[in-house]
Structures are given as C-alpha cells and as structure tokens.
Amino acid sequence: MFIYQFVPSDTLVLIPSHLGKYKCLLLIERPVGEEFRHELSRLLVSSGCLFTMAWGLDCSLWDDSVDYANIEKFDYRGIPDDQVVMTTWHEEDTLEEVLRFAKVDAVVSYADEPLHNLLVLDFVKENRAELIEAAYNRII
C-alpha cells in the first residue's frame, strides 16, 4: 500500500492506524524545525515504522533523529530485534533513485513478514501527490 501525505508546514502529521508495521520515505524540500523533526521521529517510531528513508534537505539529521527516537523509546537500553528501526539517508540520490530504493531495495522482514506499506511524507510547499505516486508506480 502506498500512502502520500503533503506536509506544507511544521504541523501535526496523522499516521493512519491501519498501516501496521510500515516503511516511511521522508522527502524534504523545505526547512523543517528541529523540534518538529524530533516530535515526528518519535511519532514514526511509536506508530510502527520499522524503516525510515530520508532524502533532501538535512536528510542525515532525520536519520539521526529517528535513530535517537528508537533508542529513547527503550530508555537507552537494548532494543528488541523486532523493533529496531532501520534508517538510511540519500543525500546523493535523485528523487527517482530514492523512490526506487523505497519500492525495490528497502525490503525488510520481521517474523518473515515483509514490509509492504509505504508512507511518503512530502515536506514541500506545493502538493505533488500525483507526480510522486505516478513516479513510484512506474518503477518495476
């Protein structure tokens, strides 16, 4: 399942509860505040996200933020294997390359169940849902 959310400002993001365990692709093409980044990272970790891919502005900061949120969730102790959130950042990739990575290469399984659900959070000034979904669907 592919779900796109346009995030034009640093305001509350609602994660659909029916996603279960899922992957999240963060497309960052506008500045995002540090507090909002940390708050959203905690939300991703607590809502079942098990693989986060960040692309665009400050993508390595997002990678770190999600890692810290995952560590924080378990009071800085060991994280159970089935709740480790994989993180990657893609500062050198094109948009097409990161979409391909999200669809084809980011294959993660927990308890022999692959993560098929993808949530795309798009931090831009104008909604581009049709463009992103069409580019994603063209990938074989």
N, C-alpha and C positions, 0 to 999 in steps of 0.2 A: 504494500500500500504506500502510495506517495501522497504526502500532505505538505502543502506550501502555506507558509504564513508570512505576510508582509509585516515588517516591524519598522515603521517610519520614525518612531521616537522611543525614548527610553521609558516605556510604559509597560504595564503588566502584560505578560505573554501567557496565554492559556494553553496548556498541553492537553490534547484530547486524551481522556482516560482510557479509551478503547485501544490505544496503541500497544499496551502491554510493554514488553521489552522491545526496544527500538534503537535505530541509529538516528543521529541528528547531524545535518550539514548546516553549518553557520556560514552564510555568505555576507561578508562585512564590507560595505562600500560607503559607510558614513561613520563618523566618530561615534563611539559608544562610551558612556561614562563608566568609570571603574566600579562604582558601587552597583550599578545595574548589571555589569558583566558578572560580578561575584554573585549577586542575587539570582540571576538567571542560571548560572552554573550550578548553584545549589538546587534549583528547581529541576534542572535536567537530571541531575544525579538522583534526586529523591523520587522522580516520576517514572523511572525505569529505563532511562537512556543508558545503553551499555557501550556505545561507540560514538564519539563526537569528532567530527572533522571540521576544522576551521580554515577558511580561505578569505583573503583580503586584508584589510587594514588591521594591524596589530593581531594577526591570527595566532602568533606564538603566545601572546598574552592570554588569549582564550584557551589555548591548550593547557597552559599552566593553571588557569583559574578552575577549569573542570577537574584537573588532577587534584588540586587543593581541596575542592569541594568533596571529592570522593574520599580523600584521606580524613577530612573533617567529619564526614558522616559517621565514621567509625572511631571517633575520638582519638585519632592519630595512632591507632593500634593496627593490627593486621586486618586487611580487607579480605573477606571471604572470596575464594576464586570465582564464584558465580556472580559476584557483584563488583568486580573490577571493571572500571570504565576505561576502555581503550581511547586514546586521544591521538590525533595527528593534526599537523598544520601544513598548509600547502601554499606558502608564500611565492614559490617559483612557478606554480602551475597556472594554466589558463582556466577559465571557467569551465570549458568543455572537459578538460582533463580532470578537474575535481569532481564534476558530475559523473564522469566515467568511473572514477575511483569509488565514489559512493555507491554506484549501482553494481559494479562488477568486482572490484578488488576488495572492498570492505566487507568481506564475508567473515562473520564472526558467529560462532555457535556456542550456546550454553546448553548443557544437558542434551546435546545432539539436536538442538533446535536452532536453525539459522535465523538471523535477524532479517526479516523481510520488510518490516515497516520502516519508512524513512520520513522523518520530519525535516523540512527545509525551513530554516528561519532566515529571512532575507532582510538584512539591515541596509536599506536603500531609501532614497527619497520618493521614488515612484514605484507603484506596484508593477511587478513584471512576472506575475504568476504564469501567464500563458507562455511567455518566452522560456522560462525555466523549465516548466513541465514539458513543453514540446522538445526542448534540447535533451532532457532526461529520457523521454520516450524514444528518441531516435537512436539511443545507444543500444547496441545489441550485445 
